[in-house]
Amino acid sequence: MKKLLPAAVCAALAGVNGAQAVHVNSDGKGQVLLYPYYTVENFQDTYINLVNTTDETKAVKIRILESMNSQEVLDFNLYMSPKDHWSAVITRDDAGGASLTSADTSCTVPLAVSAGQTIPFRRFEFTQDSVNGIERTREGYVEVIEMGVVTDASLQAAIEHNTSVGSPGFGVPADCAELDTQWSSGQWSQDADFGMTAPSGGLYGYGVLIDVPRGTDATYDAVAIDNWFDSLFAVSAHSEPGDLLPNLGEGSSDYNVFDQGGVVSGTADNGWDAVSAVLMQGSISNDYVLEPSLDAGTDWVVTFPTKRQYVNQGSDPLPPFTSVWNPETSSACETFDIFYWDREEYSPQTPPSENDFSPLPPPGEIQTFSFCHEANVLTFNNSNVLAASDRTGVNLNLESEPVAFNNGWADVSFLIDANPSAEGPRVLDAGGTLFGGLPAIGFAVQRYVNGDVLIDIDECDDDVCIEPPIATPTIRANYAGSVTHKGERLIAD
């Protein structure tokens, strides 16, 4: 049942649901990190960054999933020493898909990633779908799951970097090969929990979408989920490389949702529902910018990180989703309504506010669209900032309106019924507490093009400059940035 607590007692949540209640950490650190989007379309690159802020040695699962149905395209183990930072880049490869490369030396198993090799993404998990080419790997999202803390002293020593400045091997882990041996013939091959304790959190991360031809980048924070692991049922979540586990559903079924100054606390039927509960949104809101003088454009990323659990289980979808994955169409579509306003509070979807003669003109129709995949891109007026493929992209056309809606904000509603009930669609029943909408995360990317700008390059030293300038090149001044979606929850008993 739902327990609504004042925010002042958040520190005492252990007495409500136990210490392991899943929640979104607003401070950005957690045991699970969700990166809503990667892309290599149209010569773009995506950089993934991950930081261990703790004094502990971490075992982490890096899982990269394609956008259409969250099928794995690459999965490996990463071992991070205390205060470690790891990064990698996802790029387009010659085979037409995507690949991952890292110049970071932090230990991975398989060793190929930490050895600097380029690893092509794989299509084995979706060969039965109608869309099954390697190009499907070019868009998706990333899960990072902490599997546990490495406590064995010899394993810690193998993972930790050489911090002696100027010494041979500075900045390199002592012995990554030892970890590979542990899995092939050592103690981990017999007992994955050897020398491990439960995950403790403290990870943060962010992604960077680099548009190489346009010279822009858009950086976003990963969504941090904390207290995901339930130590009452397992020592750790440590699994061998190539294992589909751990997944988001293996964590605690207890959850805490922060809403309207309080905490909604409950126990779901399983870990998948608990994670979905903390991500549920009745609607999401954000800005759009389409200013013609700046050749501006806006795309929204909307990702459903738990959708695969609800649409891949047979002939019928599980709530809150309403459509099952169809391999013949390679889709599982969820409709949504969108309302939008300009910056002066006007919307074509509302009737005029001034007095008028009867009969009144009808309000504009509410536009209904569909998100058919796990990671989706909604572009405004075909601005295609992220150059999303037909596999992922949805277009909202505002150009046909009588008023130029060049700039404003919009609200995407996932609700079918404003008053959720256990029998209604788009409702998640998490242990008697009803959440309306869908589990969604994401952000907006805005791009501005400032045309050709003349830049004078002066040769200066100590405020003394050579005249005339040595060059007057012309460059294109492009800018991009990201804005996290804002959500509205609908929760009922």
C-alpha positions in Angstrom: 0.0 0.0 0.0 1.0 3.6 -0.6 2.7 5.5 2.3 2.9 9.2 1.8 5.6 10.7 4.0 6.8 14.3 4.5 10.1 15.0 2.9 11.5 15.8 6.4 11.5 12.1 7.3 13.4 11.0 4.1 16.4 10.2 6.3 14.3 7.7 8.1 13.2 5.8 5.0 15.0 2.7 6.3 12.1 2.3 8.7 9.5 2.5 5.9 10.8 0.1 3.3 14.2 -1.0 4.5 17.5 0.4 3.5 17.3 -1.0 0.0 14.3 0.8 -1.4 14.9 1.7 -5.1 14.7 5.5 -5.9 16.0 8.0 -8.3 18.9 9.9 -6.7 18.5 13.6 -7.5 22.1 14.1 -6.6 23.1 12.1 -9.6 24.9 9.2 -7.9 23.7 5.6 -7.7 24.2 1.9 -8.2 22.5 2.0 -11.7 23.0 4.6 -14.4 20.8 5.0 -17.4 22.1 6.9 -20.4 19.0 7.6 -22.5 20.6 7.8 -26.0 23.6 7.1 -28.1 23.8 7.6 -31.9 26.4 7.4 -34.7 23.9 8.5 -37.4 25.1 11.2 -39.8 28.8 11.1 -38.7 27.9 11.6 -35.0 29.9 10.1 -32.2 28.7 9.4 -28.6 31.1 9.5 -25.6 30.2 7.6 -22.5 31.7 8.8 -19.2 31.6 7.0 -15.9 33.0 8.0 -12.5 33.5 6.0 -9.3 33.4 8.7 -6.5 34.1 6.2 -3.7 37.1 4.7 -2.0 36.0 1.3 -3.0 36.9 -1.0 -5.9 33.9 -1.6 -8.1 32.7 -4.3 -10.5 30.4 -2.8 -13.1 28.3 -4.2 -15.9 28.4 -2.1 -19.1 25.4 -3.0 -21.2 24.7 -1.3 -24.6 21.2 -1.8 -26.1 19.8 -0.9 -29.5 16.9 1.5 -29.7 14.1 -0.6 -31.1 13.6 -3.3 -28.6 16.4 -3.0 -26.1 18.3 -6.0 -27.4 21.9 -6.2 -26.3 24.5 -5.3 -28.9 27.5 -5.3 -26.5 28.0 -6.3 -22.9 31.2 -6.5 -20.8 32.5 -6.2 -17.2 34.4 -3.1 -16.1 36.5 -3.0 -12.9 37.1 0.4 -11.4 39.6 1.3 -8.8 38.8 4.0 -6.1 38.2 7.5 -7.6 38.5 6.0 -11.1 37.1 7.6 -14.3 36.3 5.5 -17.3 35.3 6.7 -20.8 34.7 5.2 -24.2 33.4 6.4 -27.6 30.7 4.9 -29.8 31.4 5.5 -33.5 30.2 4.3 -36.9 32.2 1.5 -38.4 32.9 0.4 -42.0 30.4 -2.5 -41.8 27.6 0.0 -41.4 26.9 -0.5 -37.7 28.4 0.9 -34.5 31.5 0.1 -32.5 33.0 1.0 -29.2 36.6 2.1 -28.5 38.2 3.1 -25.3 41.6 4.7 -24.7 41.0 4.1 -21.0 43.2 1.5 -19.3 40.7 0.5 -16.5 40.4 -3.2 -16.5 37.7 -4.9 -18.6 36.8 -8.5 -19.2 37.1 -9.4 -22.0 40.4 -7.6 -22.1 40.0 -6.2 -25.6 38.3 -3.0 -24.5 41.0 -2.0 -22.0 43.6 -3.1 -24.5 42.3 -0.3 -26.8 40.7 -2.5 -29.5 37.7 -1.4 -31.4 34.8 -3.7 -30.7 31.9 -3.9 -33.3 28.4 -4.2 -32.0 26.5 -7.4 -32.6 23.1 -8.2 -34.1 22.6 -11.8 -32.7 19.7 -10.9 -30.4 17.4 -9.5 -33.1 18.0 -11.7 -36.2 14.4 -12.9 -36.1 12.9 -9.4 -36.5 11.9 -7.8 -39.8 14.5 -5.1 -39.2 17.6 -7.1 -38.5 20.5 -5.4 -40.3 23.6 -4.2 -38.5 22.5 -0.6 -39.0 20.0 -1.2 -36.2 23.0 -1.0 -33.8 23.6 2.7 -34.7 21.1 4.1 -32.2 20.2 3.0 -28.7 21.0 3.6 -25.0 23.3 2.4 -22.3 22.8 0.7 -18.9 25.5 0.7 -16.2 24.8 -1.6 -13.3 27.1 -1.9 -10.3 27.5 -5.6 -9.6 29.4 -5.2 -6.3 32.5 -4.1 -4.4 35.7 -6.1 -4.8 37.1 -6.7 -1.3 39.8 -9.3 -1.9 43.1 -7.6 -1.4 44.9 -9.4 -4.3 42.1 -8.6 -6.7 42.1 -5.0 -5.6 45.8 -4.8 -6.2 45.3 -6.1 -9.7 42.7 -3.5 -10.5 44.2 -0.4 -9.0 46.2 2.0 -11.1 49.8 2.9 -10.6 49.7 6.3 -9.1 53.5 6.9 -8.9 54.1 9.9 -11.2 57.0 9.3 -13.5 57.3 5.6 -12.8 57.0 2.9 -15.5 53.4 2.0 -16.0 52.0 5.2 -14.4 48.2 5.4 -14.7 47.9 1.7 -15.7 46.2 -1.1 -13.6 48.6 -3.6 -12.2 47.3 -6.8 -13.8 44.1 -6.8 -15.8 45.0 -10.3 -17.1 44.5 -11.6 -13.6 40.8 -10.8 -13.8 40.5 -12.5 -17.2 42.1 -15.6 -15.6 39.7 -15.4 -12.7 36.8 -15.9 -15.0 38.4 -18.5 -17.3 39.9 -20.8 -14.7 40.1 -19.0 -11.4 37.8 -18.7 -8.4 35.3 -16.5 -10.1 34.7 -19.3 -12.6 33.4 -21.3 -9.6 32.0 -18.6 -7.4 31.2 -15.2 -8.8 30.8 -13.8 -5.3 34.4 -14.7 -4.2 36.0 -11.6 -2.7 32.8 -9.5 -3.3 30.3 -7.6 -1.3 27.1 -5.9 -2.2 26.9 -2.8 -4.5 27.2 0.5 -2.5 26.5 3.2 -5.1 28.5 6.4 -5.6 28.7 6.1 -9.4 27.8 9.0 -11.7 28.0 9.4 -15.5 27.2 11.5 -18.5 27.0 11.2 -22.3 28.2 13.5 -25.0 26.7 13.6 -28.4 29.3 15.0 -30.8 28.1 16.2 -34.2 31.3 16.1 -36.2 30.2 17.9 -39.4 28.4 20.7 -37.6 31.0 21.1 -34.9 28.6 20.8 -31.9 28.2 18.7 -28.8 25.2 18.2 -26.5 26.0 16.7 -23.0 23.5 15.1 -20.8 23.6 13.5 -17.3 22.8 9.8 -16.8 19.8 9.1 -14.6 21.0 7.6 -11.3 19.0 4.9 -9.5 20.2 4.2 -6.0 19.6 1.4 -3.5 18.7 -0.9 -6.4 20.4 -4.0 -5.0 18.8 -6.0 -2.2 21.5 -7.6 -0.1 18.9 -9.6 1.8 18.8 -12.1 -1.1 22.3 -12.2 -2.5 25.9 -11.4 -1.7 26.5 -9.4 -4.9 25.2 -9.2 -8.4 28.6 -10.1 -9.9 28.1 -12.1 -13.2 30.5 -13.4 -15.8 31.2 -11.4 -19.0 28.6 -12.1 -21.7 25.9 -12.9 -19.2 22.5 -11.2 -19.7 22.4 -10.8 -15.9 22.3 -8.7 -13.9 19.4 -6.8 -15.4 17.2 -4.0 -13.9 14.7 -6.5 -12.6 17.1 -8.3 -10.3 17.0 -5.5 -7.7 14.9 -4.7 -4.7 11.1 -4.7 -5.1 10.8 -2.0 -2.5 10.7 1.6 -3.9 10.5 5.2 -2.8 9.1 7.8 -5.2 9.6 11.5 -4.3 6.4 13.4 -5.3 5.0 16.7 -4.3 7.2 17.2 -1.3 6.6 13.8 0.1 7.6 10.2 -0.4 5.4 7.5 -1.9 6.7 4.2 -0.5 5.6 0.7 -1.5 6.6 -2.8 -2.4 6.1 -4.0 -6.0 5.6 -7.6 -7.2 9.2 -7.6 -8.6 12.2 -5.6 -9.3 11.1 -4.6 -12.8 8.0 -3.0 -11.4 10.0 -1.2 -8.7 12.3 0.4 -11.2 9.4 1.3 -13.5 7.5 2.9 -10.5 10.4 5.3 -9.8 10.5 6.3 -13.5 6.7 6.6 -14.1 5.5 9.9 -15.7 2.0 10.9 -16.6 3.5 13.5 -18.9 6.8 15.1 -19.8 7.4 18.8 -20.6 10.3 20.7 -22.3 11.1 23.6 -24.6 11.4 23.7 -28.4 13.3 26.3 -30.3 12.8 26.7 -34.1 13.9 30.3 -34.6 14.3 30.8 -38.4 16.9 33.6 -38.0 19.2 31.2 -36.2 18.3 28.1 -38.3 17.4 26.6 -34.9 16.0 23.1 -34.4 15.0 20.9 -31.5 14.8 17.1 -31.0 13.5 15.3 -27.9 14.8 11.9 -26.8 12.2 9.8 -25.0 13.4 6.4 -23.7 11.5 3.7 -21.9 14.3 1.7 -20.1 12.1 -1.1 -18.8 9.8 -1.5 -21.7 11.3 -4.7 -23.0 10.1 -6.6 -19.8 6.5 -5.6 -20.5 6.3 -6.1 -24.3 8.4 -9.2 -24.9 6.6 -11.7 -22.7 4.2 -13.3 -25.1 1.1 -12.4 -27.1 -0.2 -9.8 -24.6 1.6 -6.8 -23.2 2.0 -6.3 -19.4 0.8 -3.0 -17.8 1.5 -0.2 -18.1 2.3 -0.8 -21.8 -0.5 -1.5 -24.2 1.2 -3.0 -27.2 3.2 -6.2 -27.6 6.5 -6.4 -29.6 5.7 -7.5 -33.1 8.8 -9.0 -34.9 7.0 -8.7 -38.3 6.8 -5.0 -38.0 9.7 -4.6 -35.5 7.6 -2.3 -33.3 5.5 -2.0 -30.2 3.7 1.3 -30.5 2.4 3.5 -27.7 0.3 6.5 -28.7 0.7 9.8 -27.0 -1.0 13.2 -27.1 1.0 16.4 -27.5 0.0 19.9 -26.4 2.2 22.9 -27.2 2.3 26.6 -26.6 4.3 29.6 -27.9 6.1 31.9 -25.5 3.1 34.1 -25.1 0.8 31.4 -23.7 -1.0 30.8 -27.0 -1.9 27.3 -28.1 -3.9 26.3 -31.2 -5.5 23.5 -29.2 -7.5 25.9 -26.9 -10.5 28.0 -28.0 -10.1 31.8 -28.1 -10.4 33.5 -24.7 -12.1 36.7 -25.8 -15.8 37.1 -26.1 -17.1 35.9 -29.5 -20.3 35.2 -31.4 -22.0 31.9 -31.3 -21.3 29.4 -32.7 -17.7 29.4 -31.4 -15.0 27.9 -33.6 -13.9 24.5 -32.4 -10.5 24.2 -30.6 -7.7 22.7 -32.7 -7.4 19.0 -32.7 -5.0 17.3 -30.3 -2.3 15.7 -32.3 -1.8 12.0 -31.6 1.5 10.2 -32.4 3.2 7.0 -31.5 6.5 6.0 -29.9 7.1 2.5 -31.2 10.5 1.7 -29.7 12.5 1.8 -26.5 14.6 4.9 -27.4 12.7 7.4 -29.5 13.5 10.8 -31.0 10.7 13.4 -31.5 11.8 16.1 -33.9 10.0 19.4 -34.4 9.3 20.6 -38.0 11.8 18.0 -39.4 14.7 19.9 -37.8 16.4 16.5 -37.3 19.1 17.8 -34.9 20.1 14.3 -34.0 19.6 12.9 -37.5 17.5 10.1 -36.1 16.7 7.2 -38.5 13.3 6.1 -39.5 13.7 3.3 -37.0 13.7 5.8 -34.2 12.4 9.2 -35.3 8.9 10.8 -35.0 8.1 14.3 -36.5 5.9 16.9 -35.1 5.0 19.5 -37.7 4.0 22.9 -36.4 4.4 24.8 -39.7 0.8 24.4 -40.8 -0.6 26.4 -37.9 -1.9 29.9 -38.6 0.5 31.4 -36.0 4.2 30.8 -36.3 5.1 28.6 -33.4 8.8 29.1 -33.7 9.6 28.9 -30.0 7.7 27.7 -27.0 7.2 24.6 -24.9 5.3 21.3 -25.2 3.8 18.6 -23.1 3.7 15.0 -24.1 0.9 13.1 -22.3 1.1 9.3 -21.9 -2.2 9.2 -20.0 -5.3 7.5 -21.4 -7.3 8.0 -18.3 -6.8 11.0 -16.0 -8.0 8.9 -13.0 -6.0 5.7 -13.0 -7.7 2.5 -11.8 -6.5 -1.0 -11.5 -8.5 -1.9 -14.6 -7.4 1.0 -16.7 -4.7 1.1 -19.4 -1.3 2.8 -18.9 -1.4 2.0 -15.3 1.3 0.2 -13.2 0.0 -1.5 -10.1 3.1 -1.5 -7.8 1.9 -3.3 -4.7 -1.5 -1.6 -4.5 -0.2 1.9 -5.5 -1.3 2.9 -9.0 1.0 4.9 -11.2 -0.5 6.4 -14.4 1.6 6.9 -17.6 4.8 5.2 -18.7 8.3 4.8 -17.3 10.2 7.5 -19.3 13.5 9.4 -19.2 15.2 11.7 -21.7 16.1 15.2 -22.7 15.8 17.8 -25.4 18.6 18.9 -27.7 18.6 22.4 -29.2 20.9 23.5 -32.0 21.5 27.0 -33.2 23.4 28.0 -36.4 24.8 31.5 -36.5 25.8 31.6 -40.1 29.2 32.5 -41.3 31.1 34.6 -38.8 34.4 36.6 -39.5 37.0 36.0 -36.9 40.1 38.2 -36.7 43.1 36.4 -35.4 45.7 38.8 -33.9 49.2 37.8 -32.9 49.4 39.2 -29.4 51.9 38.9 -26.5 51.6 40.8 -23.3 48.8 43.0 -24.7 51.0 44.0 -27.7 49.4 42.9 -31.0 50.7 42.7 -34.5 48.6 44.7 -37.0 47.0 43.9 -39.3 45.7 40.5 -38.2 47.6 37.6 -39.7 44.4 36.0 -41.0 40.7 36.6 -41.3 39.1 33.2 -41.8 35.4 32.5 -42.0 34.0 29.9 -39.6 30.5 28.5 -39.0 29.4 29.3 -35.4 27.2 26.5 -34.3 25.9 25.8 -30.8 24.0 22.9 -29.2 22.8 22.1 -25.7 20.6 19.7 -23.8 17.7 20.2 -21.4 16.4 17.4 -19.2 12.7 16.6 -19.4 10.4 17.7 -16.6 7.8 15.2 -15.5 4.4 15.1 -13.8 3.3 12.0 -11.8 -0.1 10.6 -11.4 -0.3 8.4 -8.4 -3.4 6.9 -6.7 -4.3 4.1 -4.2 
